[in-house]
Amino acid sequence: MKFLAIPMAAALLCGGVLSPVAAQEKTTNAFDDLKRSGSVQERDSPMRRAASPAQMDTLMNTVPEQGYFCFAEDRLNPVRRTDSLPAVWMARTPGERTAFVGAAAPGEFYTWQIALYGPSFPLDNVQLRFSDLRNTDSKAVIPADSIRCFNLGGTDLRGRRFTERVDVPQGKVQSLWCGAAIPADLPAGTYAGAVTVRPEGRGATRIPVALTVTGDPLPDGGTGEGWRMARLRWLDSQTGVGETPTAPYVPVTVSADAVGWLGGTFRLGASGLPAAIATHYDTQNRLDPATENAVLAAPVRFVVETADGKTDVFSARNIRLAKVSGGRAEWSAAGTNGDLRIEVSGFMEFDGFADLNIRVAAQKNTAVEDIRLEVPYTAYASRYIMGLGRRGGFRHAEEADISVVEETFTWDTTKHQDALWMGNVNAGLNLKFKDPSNYERPLVNIYYGLGRLRMPESWGNGGKGGIRIADRDDGSVLVTAFSGPRTLTKGETLDFGVEMLVTPVKPLDMEHHVTERFYHSNSDLSDSYIPAAKAAGANFINIHHKKEIYPYINYPYFDENVADFKAFADRAAKEGVGTRVYYTTRELTVKVPEIWALRSLGSEVIHDGPGRDARTLIHPNGPNPWLSENFGDHFIPAWFNAFKEGKYKGEMDISVITTPDSRWNNYYLEGLQWMIRNYGLRGVYIDDSALDRETLKRARRLLDADGVRRQIDIHSWNHMNEWAGFANSLHMYLDLLPYVDRTWIGEGFGADNTPDFWLVEMSGIPFGLMSETLDAHNVWRGMVYGMAPRLPWSGNPVPLWKLWDSVGMKDAVMYGWWDPSAPATSDNERVKVTVYGLPGGKALLAVANWTDEPQTATLTLDVSRLGFEPVRATLPEVETLQTAGNIDLSVPVTVDGKKGMLILVE
């Protein structure tokens, strides 16, 4: 491994208190050196070397009256260790320890640290109080309310303020990162004030602060240069927060008892629970206001079954439903069931997502046999299923006897199974059961076992609860979330939460699917990307990490690569090619300049874990030695890569798992906005993400803000295994799909999966999106779902692109084999046919054989549905796939094993 050393000028900053002029000179030199080094986690950092026992003995002779130590420290020397004090601090006098001198530019967000150490007792509930920083000459002020400590709270990903308690265990070191927003028009000079540190029950320590402000204003607050640590303010960003609908959505409508959104209607009953849900999509997943597909066969019921055998169905009075913004409607209802008071609250948003909570409060000790939610799906809206460990596909095989069948799943947090989707291609409903009081988003991919679902106290009931799916005699399917017997004590409350997402989330967008073509190479060197993309006809390039223009995972604005990335993006733009970047949360390189500041936040951003004792699928022998040596404990090792060529040859990228739903999401969004402004970014590629729907909604607003079309595509690995908790890959991300433009699901999914699996788990079509093939290397089967390979990662789509252009595919309407109104059918279930209705009285038939052996099938055309009288059928020339020729559809066709044909009917 190659690690770069902290420049000596930076190291000198921790040698003592400097005069303002000296501080400015040395800080400027240190900045220049650090910009060149591009790294802050270097092996030779003076902050890594622990004080010797003799030095600690000497220090203990100078314990302050308050009984604890405070050390003011520059941002260029991040506190790294919590188990020892740096040796470099030992040379400081008591006055030097507790005074901070720094130099900032006008407009800069300036950061520094205060480290605490209690040798004889813990420091509980530490608080900081900032004074104004005043200039005695100009009388100008840096106001106290412009200074903050990130460790003590901030703004969460929904724009809400929060506070955080900081306790410092005895003998441990805790760094508190502070930041001051320097006004851009502040006169030059030295600004003095103080920070007062006060642990609960202990004496206060006053730390003098002197900031020399000089130089030219920084228009971006310093966030254009990561080494300044000014990006820490991104942690509290509210960019993109709001309730305005994103494209293609429209504001919600509210009537007396119903909420309408782009794709349907959600009607409430007196209980505050859904009485009816309908979607307005035709069978080609186009919006059609005249179409009404019922999802529910009857109203949803919340049932309390008491220990004496009495069953009460909850019904409230005075339900209140209101539109609170163009993007959201809210409601509430309340009532009693025997000795239980029940309150229902919920909201629905413009994308068809609803969140309900049913709070049950015991008015006296009450024994119950069961508390359950019953959701009856129509037969139409329960044809397909996914979730609870069930492979995506038919609820029942088409040839199966569907008399009454019942399945029961009980809560088991070793499995990532808290949700269920059932539906048809144009009408479905996803249910996700949770207890809002203890819910935390689990980890995904191979890390699920290190951050599993929490057992919901309400639904789970210590393992007594579960989900039952039962066919009913009328053809409907009843989903029951039950919780089992328990006794509620007087005053006890339980929150039964359920998220609902109505599908599809938006209409299919064939035009952009056909015309937006991605180049996505695995080569570490990017020199060939632009010419290769141009030659193939691709108009967007995905830039993965582990590239010489983007070396470190999920940090594409690392100082050292910014110029290279921007130069590449500018060259691509001149060639008419948009640049998109791999960018998500979940894994984060330790190369980020703020890594030690993030460590100081505990597990808020860097997920807690076994640390050096961690063993994962990719770390069977433990973490990388750098992590074990420098982080020690409380982390989960993730992606790593050694660069073997290019600019970073000899370097190492090492990463850790991040905590879902933390302020890192705010930072992520500010980084996205920075790249839009500085790289001209045209979209992002998300790979197995920890992102939540609120963050992706905010991202969508940023991407669309200036009217330039930018895309999000989402990829996932196969999660149906013990490492990932036997989850359905696409299912985990359903609530993100309203803000996604394309899916790329199928790493580990082969081409021999059944046609219904292709439809539900791979194509995206039942949810309103299109996809590309990944590991399923069969272009014939892919074309049945409009899926081409991604260039060049999973194959060569260029012949298909040429065909699409020649027939006008961007204006096509897809009639899949699953569509009862399809104008072509196959009499052989093993041969599937999808029809693409084309402009000008034409249609393209995509035919695929789902077996290894030749199959014969009769393809029957319905002229009334086709919309024209065919006069000929041909096999268009498709390079490497089929040669040109005529075909007679009046007789059966023979399709070779694992092959297919593309037939143009005119």
N, C-alpha and C positions, 0 to 999 in steps of 0.2 A: 504494500500500500504506500501511496505517496500522500503525505500530509504537509501542508505549508505552515511555516512558523509565523506567529504574531510578530509584526515589525517591532524593532527595538524602540522606536519612538512611542509606539503604543504602550509597550511594557513600562517605559519610564513614567507614564502617567500615574502609575500606582505607587510611585516612590515617595509621594508626599504632596502637601498642598502647594500649588504653584501660584505665582502672581497671575493676574488676568492676562498680561501681555505674554508671559511665558507659557501659560496654558494655551492661549490662542496659537502661538507658534508651534508648540509641540503637537497640539491636536491636529493642526493643518497638515504637518508632516506625516503624522500617524494615519490620517485619512488617506493621503496619497499612497502610502505604502499598503494600506489595507485594500484599497481599490485594486492595486496590482496583484495582491495575493489572492483576493477573491474568496477568502475562507476565514472562518472564525473558530473552527474546532481543531486547531493545530496541535500536534504532539508536544511542541516546545512552549506552550502557553505558560507564563509564570503562575497562572491561576490553578494549574494542575498540581503544582508541587506543594505538598502539605508541610505545615510547620513541624519542626522536630520537637520531641518531648522537652528538650532544654528550652527551646523558644517558647513553648506553651507555658512552662514554669515561669519564665520571665514575664510573660503576658499576664499571668494570674496575679502578679504583684501589683498590677495597675488596674484591677477591676474597678469600674466606676461605682460611684455611690449607689446608683440604682441597681447594681448587681448584675448587669448585663452589658454586652458590648454592642455598639453600632459602628459600622464601617461604611463610609460614603465611597462610592466607586464609580469610575467612568464606564460608559457603555462599551468601550473597546476592550474591556477586560471583564467579560461576563463571569459571574460566580458560577463555578462548575460543580463543586463538591458540596454535599450537605453533611458529610461525616468528619470534615476537618477544615481548619482554617488555612488559607494560602500562606506559605512562608513569606511571601513578599509583603504581607501586611505587618509582619513582626517588626519591621524597621520603622514603623510610623509611631510618632508620639501620640499621646491621647488627643491632643488638639488636632493633629492631622487626620486621625481616624474619623472624627466627627465633623468634618467640614468638607464641603464640595465646591470645587471651582471648575467651571467649564466654559466653553466658547461655542456660540451658536450663530447662525446666520438669521437675518430677518426672514420671517415667514416659515422658519423651520419648525418641525415638531421635534423638540430636543428631548432625548431620553438619558437617564442615568439610573443608578442603583443605590439602594440602602440595604446593607446586609445586617442581620441580627444574629446574635449568639448568646445564649444563656448557659453559662457553665454549671450553674448550681440549681437551676429550676427552669421549668418550661415558661415560655412567654405566650400567654393565652390572649386570644381576641385582640390582636395587635391593631391599633388604629393609627393613621397618619393625619396630621392637620397641616395644610400648606398656608403660608402667608403670601401676601402680594410680594413680588420682587420689584423693588423700586430703584430708580436711578436718581441720585441726589442732585445731579446737575440739571437734567431736563425735566425732572418731576414725572417722567413717563413711567408706566407701570406694566408689568406682566401680571395680570390679575390672578388671584389664587384660584378662582373657579375655572381657569384655563389649564390647571395642573391636575394630574390624576395619578393614581396608582393602579396598575392593571391587576394586581393580585387581590385587591379589595373589592372588585366588582367591575361592572361596566354595562354593556348593552348586549342582550342575547340576540339570537338569530331572528327573532320575531320583532325586534325593535323595542323590547321591554327592558327597563333598567333593573339591575339586580345587584345585590351586595354579596360578598363572599367573606367568610370568616377565615382568618389566618391564625393558626396556632403553631408555635415553634417548639418542638420537643426539646427537652433538656439535652444539651450537648450537641445539638444540630445547628446547621447554618441555613438561614432562609434569606434569599435575596428578594427584595421588593423593587419592582421595576416601575419607575416614575417617568412621566412625560409632561412637557410643557409646550403649549402651542404659542410660539413667538409671533406676535403680530407682524405682518409684512411691512407695515409703515413705521415700525418702532425705531426711534433714533438710536444711533450707535452709542455704545457706552456699557458700563457695568451695572448690572441689576442685582441687588442684594435683598435677601430675605431669609426665610428659614423653613425647615420641615420639622415638625414636632412628632416624635415617636412616643406612643403611649400604650404599652401592654396593659391588659386589665389587671388592676390591683397592684401595679408597679409604678415606680416613678417615671416621669417623662424625661426624654432626652431631646434637647434642641440641637438640630444640625444646621449650621449656617450654610446658605447657598449663595454663590456669586456666579452669575452668568455674564460673560462678556459678549455682547451682540455687535457684530461687525460684518462687513462684506456686503455683497449683492444679495438681494432677496431671492429666496428659493420659491419659484412659483408653485411647485408641487409639494411644498412642505418637507422636501427631502426624500420623498418616497420613491423618486426615480433612481435612488442609489441605496441598495439594501444595506450596505455597511453602516449607514447612519442609524439604523434601528428605528427610523421614523415610521416604518410600516407597522410598527406595533399599534399605532392608532387605528389601523384597519380592523383590529380585533373588535372594535366597538362601532363599526360602520353600520349605517342603516340604509345604504344604497339599495335601491330596488324594493324596499319595503312599501307596501301599499295594498290596496284592494281593487285597483283598476284591472279589468279583464285584459288578458294578453291575447294576441291573435292565435287562432281565428275566432275567439270567443266573443260573446256579446253580453251586455249586462243581464243579470237575473231579473225575472219578473215575479211578482208576488201577488196572489189573489187571497181570498179569505182563508183558504186552507191548502194552497199549493204553491210550489216554487217551480218556475220554468227556467230552463237554461238552453244553451244552444242545441243540445241533442235530445231533450225530452222534458218530462214533467214528473214531479215528485209531490204526491199529495199526502197530506198528513191526516191521521185520524184523531179522535178526541183524546187519545192517550199521548199524543205528541210523537207517536211512532208512525212509520210509513203505512198508509192504507192502500196506496197504489203507486206503482212506478211504471212509466212507459217511455220507450225511446221512439224517436222519429227518424229512423234510417230505413232505407229500402234494403233489399237483399244484396245490393252491390256496395253497401255502406256509403251511400250518398244521402245527404239530408233531404228529407221529404216531409214537410209539415202535415201532409195528409195521411202519412203512415203512423200507426200507433201500435207498437209491439209491447204487449203487456209482459212485465217481468214478474210481478207478484200475482199469484192465484187468489190471494185473499189478504186482508190486512195483517201486518206483523203484530204478534201478541207478546206481551210480557206477563208471565204466569208465575204466581206464587202458590206452591202446594204445601200446605201446612202438615204438621206431623199427625194431625187427627184425620187426614185424608181429604180435607176441604181444598178445592182448587179455585183460586180467584184470578180472573183475567183483569189486569190493570186498566182502568179507564179514568181519565182525569177530567177536571172541569176548567173552563176558562183558559184554553190554550191561547197563547199569545204568539203570533207570527208577524215578523216585520222585516222589511228590507232595510238593511243598515248601510248598504253601499251598492254601487253597481256590480260589485263582485261577490256580494255575500247577503244571505238572509239568515235570520236567527229566530229561534222559537224556544218556548218553555211551557211546561205543564206540570201540574202537581195534583196529588190526591192521596188517598189512603187505601190500603188493603189490610183490613183487620188491624193488627197492632203495628203495622209497618207504614211509615210515610214514604211515599215514592215521588221523586222529582225527576222529570225528564227535561234535559236541555240539549239543544242541538244547533248546528248551523250547516248550511249548504252553500257551496261556492259555484262560481260560473263555469267550472269544468266538470260538473257532475259528481263532485266529491262531497260527501256528507259525513259529519262526525257527531255521534250521539253519545250522551252519557245518561245512565239511569242510576240515580242515587237512591239507595234503600237505607232508611234509618229506622232502627227499632225504638218504639216508644215504650216498650217494656220487654223483658226477657221473652224471646219468641223462638220456638223450635220449628224448623221447616224441613220438609222432606226434599224440596227442590225449589230453586229459583231459576227460571229459564226464559230464553227468548226463542220464539218460533217464527221462522221466516219461510213462507210457502212460495216456491217458485212455480211458474207455469210450466207445462210440459214443453212448450216452445223454448222457453228460456233456461232449460236445464239439459239441453242435448249434449253439451260439452262440459267438462269439469277439469279443474286443476287445483292442487293444494292438498294439505294434510297428508303429504306423502304419496298422493295419487299422481301418476303420470298424466300429463295433459293429453286430452283426447276425448273420445266419446264417453259419455256417462255410462252407456251400455253399448257393447258392440252391436252393429246394425242388425246382425242376425240373431241376437240374443233374445231370450224370453224375458220381457220386462214386466212380469207380474210383480209382486211386491218384493223389493230387495231393500235390506237395511244394513247400513254400515255405521259403526261406532268408533270414534277416535277419542282417546283420553289424553289429558295433558301430560306431556313428557318433554321437559325442557332440553333433553339431549337432542331433540329434533327441532329444526327451525320451521315449526308448523303451527302458526297461530291464525291462519287465514285460509279462505276457501273462495274460489271463483267458480260460478256456474253460469252458463249462458249459451246463446246462439251467436252466430257471427255478427248479428246486428242488434242484439238485446241480451244483456247480461248484468250480473251484479257480483261485485267482490265484497266479501265480509271479512273484516279483521277484528278479532276480539282482543281486548286489552283491559287492563286496570289502570286508568290514568294516574292513580296515586303512586304506582310503583313502576310504571313502564319506562324502560330504556331501550333504545334501538339496539338490536343485537349486531354483532360483527358478522360479516359475510365471508364467502370464500373459505379457504382452509383454516381461517381463524375463528370460526363459529364457536368451537369448544372453549375458547379463551374469553368469550363475551357472549354468552348464550341468552336466550329469552329468559326473562324472569317469570316465574309462576305467578299469574295474576291471582291476588287474594280473593277476588270476587268469583270469576269464572273457574279458576283452577281449584280453589277450596282444598288445597293440600293434596291434589291428585284425584279428588273425587269427581271433578268436573270433566266435561268433554263435549264433543260435537257428534250429533247423530244425523245421518242423512237417510231418509226413508222415502221410497216410492209409495204413492197413494193410489187408490183404486181409480181415481178420476184422471190419472196420468200426471198429476202435479207431483212435485218433490218437496218434502218438508225438511228444512234444515233446523235442527234444534240445538242451541247451545245451552247445556244444562250445567248446574253447579253442584248438585247432590245435597245430601242432608247436612244440616248444621244448626247450631243454636246461636242466635244473635242476642247479645246482652243489651240491656237498656242503654241507649245512647250510642251504640255502635253503628257505624255507617259503612256501606260497601258501595263502590263505584263500578258499575257494569258498563264498560265502554265498548262501542262498536263503531268502526269506520266502515263506510259504504262508498263504493265507487261504481257508478253506473257505466257500463261499456256498450258500444265503443265510445272512446273519449273524444273522438273527432272524426270527420269524414276522411276517407282515403284520399291521398294527394298523389295521383298517378303522374301528373305533369312534372313535379319536382323530383319524384323518385326516378323518373326516366331521364331527366335532363341534367341532374346534379350527379356527377360521376367522380368517385373518389379514387385517388392513388394513395396507397397505404403500404409502404415498403418496410421490410424488417432490416434493411441494410443500415449499419451504424453510420455510414458516410452519406451525406445528403447531396453531393455534387450531381448525381445522376437523376435526382427526383424530378426537377423541372423539365428537362428534355424528355425523360421517359413519360411523364404525365402528358406533356403536349403531344408527343408522337402517338400516344394511345387514344387521345381525345378526352382525357380526364380534365375536369376544370376545378378540382379541389384536391389539395394534398393534405393528408393527415400526418402531422409530425409527432411521432412517438418519442418518449424520453429515451435515454441511452443513445443519443445522437450527439455529434460534435457541435450542433447548433442548439441542443437542448439535452444536456448531460444528466441532470439529476431529477428524480421522479417527483412530479407534481409541484415543481418550482421552476417554471419556464422563464422566470425573470431574474435568475441568478446573475449577479452583476457581470461576471466574466463572459456569459454567453449572450447578453442582450444585444450587443452590436452585431454579432454573427446572425442571430435569429432575425433581427430587423432587416439586415442586408438580404437575407434569403427571402423574406416576405416581400420586400420591395421588388426584387428581381422577379418573383413569381407573379406579382400583381401586374408588372409591365408585360408579362406574357399572357395575361388574362386568366391566371390561375389563382384561386383563393387559398389562403393558408389557414389550416385548422390545427389544433394542438390537443394532445393527450393531456387532460386536465381534470382531476377529480380530487376528492378527499379519500380517506382510508389509509393510504400509505404516504409517508412524508420523509423525504431525504433529510439526513442529519446535517447536510451542507447548508441548510437555511441559516442566514445570519442570526436569526432570533432563536436558534435552537435552545440556548441556555435560558433565555427569558421564558420560553414555553415550558421548559423543565421546571422553572420556578413556580409555575401555576399548578403544580401537582399533576393530577390526572385529568384536568380540565381539557387539555388539548392532546397530550400524549397519553394514550390509553394505558391504564395500569395492567400489569401482567407479571409473570414469573421472573422477568429480567434474565440474568445470566443462566438461570435454571430452565429457561424455556426450551422446549423441543417441539418443532413443527415439521410439517411435511418437507419444507425446503431447508429447515435447520435441524436435521435429526441429531446432530452432535452439539447443538447449542448455538448461540448467536455468534456473529462475527466478533473476533477478539476486541476490536475497537469499542464495540458496544459494551461488552462485558467489563472492559477496563474503565471506560468513561461514564457509562450510565449505571452500571452495576445492577440495580434492581428497578422494579416498577416500570417495566416496558415490555412490549412484544416485538421481537425482531420480524422484519418483513423483507421486501425486495432487496436484493443486493446484486451488484454487477461490477466486474473488473473490466476496465477499458483496455482493449488489446490493440487498438489502432486509432488513428486520428489524433486530434488535438489533445485529448485527455488520456492518451495512452499512459498506463501506469497508475492512473487514478482509480479510486474505488467509490462507487455509490452504495451507500448503506441507508436503510430506511427503517422506520418504526411505524406501528399502527397508531392511527389517530382515534380520538374519541368521537363517536357520532354526535351530531346536534350540539356542538360546542361553538364557541366564538371563532373557531378556525373557519367555520362556514362564512362568517362576515369577512374575514381576511381573504378567503377564496374568491368572494364576489368582487372585492376591491381589486384583487389581482386580475380577475377577468376584465374588469373595466379598464384597468391600466393597459392590458394587452390590446384591447379594442382601440384605444387611443394611440398607443405607441407602436404596435405591430400591424395595425389594420386587420386584426384577426377576423376570420370569417366563420368561426364556429369552434366547438369543442367536441372531443371524443371522450366519452365517459366509460371507464372500465371498472366493473364491479365496485359500486360506489357505496359510501356511507352517507351520501347526500339525502336529505329529506325533501319532501315536495315543496315546502315553503322556500327553501333555498333555491331549488330549481325554478320555481315561479319567479323569484327575484332575478335569477340569472336570465330568464326569458325576457324580462323587462329591459335588462341592460343590453342584451343582444339585439333587441328590436328597436331601441330608443331612437335611432337616427334614420330609420326606414330602410337601412341596408339589410338584405336578407342574410341571415347567419343561421347555421344549423347546429343542432345537438344530435349526435347519434350515441346510442348506448349499447355496450357489449357486456356479455356475461359468460363466465365459465360454467361448466356443468356442475350444479350443486347437489345433484341427486346421489349423494354418497355420505359416508359416516363423518368425513372431515367437515363437510359443509352443512350437516344437519338434515340431509334428505329433503332439500327444498327444491322447488321449481324455479329455475333461473329467472325466467321472465316474470313470474308471479311476484317475486320479491320487489320488483320495481314498477308494479302496475300504477301506483299512485304518482309516479314520476312521468308517466307516458303522456299526459296532457301537454307537457312542455318539451317533448322529444320529437324529432323529425323523422328518425329512422332507427330501427333496431338492427343489431348484428349479434344475434343469439345463436349459439351453437358450437362453442368450443367444447369438444367432447361429444357432440351429437353427430352421429353418422347418417349417411344417406339412406340406410335401410330402416330407419324409424318409420312407423306406419304413417299413412297420409293424414290421419286425424291428429297425430302428434306433430307432424310438420305444421299443420294449420294452427294449432293452439299454442304450442311452445316455441315455434321457430319463426313463423311468418309475420306475426304482429297484426294480421288482418282482423281478427275479432276485436281488436282494441283500437282500430283506426289507423294503423301504421303499416308501412311496407318495410321489407328487410332485404338483406343479402345473405348468400350462403357463406358458411365458414368451413367447418370440417366436413360438411355433407357435400362431397365432391361429385355431384350429379346434376349437370346443368338442365337435363330434361325434367327431372322432378322439381328442381328449383323454379323453372319457368311456369310450372303449374300454379305457383304462388307469386309470380312476378319477381322472383329472386334470381339475381345474377351473382357470380363470384365477385369478391372485392379484389381489385387489381393492386399489386400482383400477389397479395398475401394468400388468397385462397383460390386463385385461378385466373383465367383470362376472359374477361367479359366483353372484350372488344368486338368479336364477331356478333354477339347479341346486340351491343350498342348500335352497330351498323344496321342490323336488321330493324331495330326499333326506329331508327331515324328514317329508314326507307319506307316503312309502313305507317308512320305517324303515330307511334305508340304513346306519345305524351298526351294525346287526346283520347286514349282508349278508355273503355268502360269494362271492368273485369267481371266476368260471370264464372265463378269457380265451380268445381265439381260439387261443392257443398250447397250451391245456390239452387233452390227449387225452380227458379225462373230461367235457368241457364238455357241458351238456345241450342246447345249440343250436349248429348249424353252418350255414355259408353255402356254397352250391355255386359261388360266384363268388369267386376269390381276391382280387379287387379290392374286395370288400365284406367287411369284418370285423365279427364280432359277438362281444360279450362278454356273459355272463349274470351278473347279480347275484341270487343266491338270497336271498329275503327271508322274514321271519317270516310265519306265517299262510297258507302256501300261495300265495305270490306270487313273481314273478320280474320283474326289470327287464332288458330287452334293450337294450344300447347298440350301435347299428348305424352304421357309417361307411363312406362311399365314398372310396377312396383315389385316385380319378381326377378329372379335370376334367369328364368327361362323365357323363350319366346311366347308371346300371348297374342291371341286373335281377338279382335273386338269389332263390333259394328258401331260406327259413330253415326248417330241419328241427329239430323238438323231439324229444328223447328223454325220454319220460315217466318211465322208470325212473330216469334220472339227475336229472330235474327234481324228483322226489319227490312230485308231485301231478298230477292229471288237469286240464289247463287247460279252462276252459269259455268263456273270452273273452279277447280281446286288444284293448287300447285304446292310443291315443296320448294320454297325459296332457297337460294344458295346461302349457306351459313358456313363460313370458313371453319374447317376442322370438325364441324358437327354434321352437316348434311349437304349433299349435292343437289343441284336444281333438278326438278322433274315434275311430271304430272302425277296426280293421284285420283283414283276413282273411289268416291265415298259411298257409292251405291252398293259396294260389296265390302265384306269385312277386310280390315287391315291387319297386317301382322307387325307386331312391335317386338324387336329383339329384347332379350333380357337386359335389365338395367338401362335400357335406352328409351328413345322416344322419337317424336317427330314434331316439327313445326309446320303447320299447314295453313296456307293463305287461301281463303275462300273469297271469291269476288262475284 
